[in-house]
Amino acid sequence: MGLFSIISFLTIIIGVAFYAYKRSRSVDTSSADGYFLGGRSLGGFAIASTIIMTNLSTEQIVGQNAQSFRVGMETMAWEVTAAITCVILALVFLPRYFKYGINTVSDFIEVRYDTFTKRVVSLLFIFAYIASFLPVVLYSGALVFNKIFRVDQILGVSTGVSIVIISFFIGAVGIAYLFLGGMSLGAYSDTIYGVGLIVGGLSIPVIGLVMLGDGNLFNGLDYIVKNSPEKLNSIGAIDSPIVPWPTLFFGMFFNNLFFWCTNQMIVQKALAGKSLKEAQKGALTVGFFKIFGALFLVFPGILAFNMVGDKITNPDDAYPTLIVHILPEWAFGIFGAVIFGAILSSFVGSLSSTATLFTLDLYKPLFGKNKTSQEVAKTGRKVTIIIGVFVTILAPMIALFPQGLYQVVQEFNGIYNMPLLVLILAGFFAKRVSSLGAKVTFLTHIVLYGLSKFLLADIHFLYVLSALFFLDLFILLAFSKYGKTEEFDFDQYNSGLDLNPWKYRHVVSIIVVVTVVATYLLFSPWGLAHG
């Protein structure tokens, strides 16, 4: 990484920060609504950009390309099928969230069940973000950034020291973002980094295919079709360790519903929309991105297999090795800024959600009942700093844990994702739901999911989630039918928000679904994998 690369890298990240800061000044972040939800001022493009960038991290970019290096395009299920749930977010979940005027997902749990269940959900979210997502984003981001850009060699330090330095740098910038401008500053920077990630990310497979085809992109694609057609098959075997095909309709679908429709980290960005119309535009834009995102989150792993496969012993090195192999020296600073933006955005997005949940769901009702909106926002800033510093210190320590524990942490969401999804779906459509049933559902799920890690260790966790979803739903509905409940009036709430939907939502939704099906046909034995 030469002097030009370093200068271009710093110029981009400073320029983006300055632009975002100037834009965020239009939002009054002194109030709780302004600090945590950007004053509900975001348009569709800003919503889409900040959701995309919060979702994407280097661990995802490297991890999914590592899986595709091993097994091929079946890995794209994590991306492409998410587009279906983005459609459901736009058509089913967002109209109801906006109708009730909630600030957090757990607010809706309180509306339909009770305060105790709401706080349990909030605590589970907070613990998941602090224990796994935030430190993993920082650590894995620093690891990959160092692997691609050789920060250890530039600074003349060991790999471990360089990872600590990078983690602390990203953490400090992220905390400063939220302290100065709240969620809106991060959202406006994401509009720039989002475009950069799409352009930069898609340039990798294009450049790779041109190089593989000796200057011709289609010759490069033809080379892969002829030499590794099995890698282009998106239909995983029934016993696949990555994505067994039956889970596409059950466990994978339910997992995506949880992540894209009920996960505070994602939903908060849509709730910051100036209207339901803009939120729906944002959600459906994300749907399109998730389909085409597979081209730089999955396909480069297959490129690496064909171009530099003989140099790779660890699949996790597939993407970094490919980048070093195909990128010209002058582009390293620009691509480095894009990767930095992906790490920063994921960190800022999840840190903002953690601070929001803690401040609005726990601090305000328990200790701040008489506090003004401005005082609550000040507390939110302090909470942001405390949590941010804690996870930044925690991040490098992940290297000390055994590899197996890391995998357990990654699957932590399975402890609470299915019962939360069941509670929200029932809350949307059932006039009577049981708060006792909600607690029993959570407790039963946690016990059974924990036991499955020991008794069903050889069965893919998506199969386990498939069964647990229906069991959770049965328990809740049984308590709601035979237990003590009250009839809920769905028309009693008026949030005062703009609830006019986007008039093209149904047309665009159909296009998204058709594109998903077409993508699966393209990467199948009936398409490119015919060899």
Secondary structure, DSSP 8 states (H G I E B T S, - for coil): --HHHHHHHHHHHHHHHHHHHHHHTTS-TTSHHHHHHGGG-B-HHHHHHHHHHHH--HHHHHHHHHHHHHH-GGGGHHHHTHHHHHHHIIIIIHHHHHHHT-SSHHHHHHHHS-HHHHHHHHHHHHHHIIIIIHHHHHHHHHHHHHHHH-HHHHHT--HHHHHHHHHHHHHHHHHHHHHHHHHHHHHHHHHHHHHHHHHHHHHHHHHHHHHHTTT-HHHHHHHHHHH-GGGG-----TT-SS--GGGGGTHHHHHHHIIIII-HHHHHHHHTBSSHHHHHHHHHHHHHHHHHTHHHHTHHHHHHHHHSGGG-SSGGGHHHHHHHHHS-GGGHHHHHHHHHHHHHHHHHHHHHHHHHIIIIIIIHHHH-TT--HHHHHHHHHHHHHHHHHHHHHHGGGGGGS-HHHHHHHHTGGGGTHHHHHHHHHHHHH-S---HHHHHHHHHHHHHHHHHHHHHTTTS-HHHHHHHHHHHHHHHHHHHHHHS------TTS----S-----TTHHHHHHHHHHHHHHHHHHTSTTTGGG-
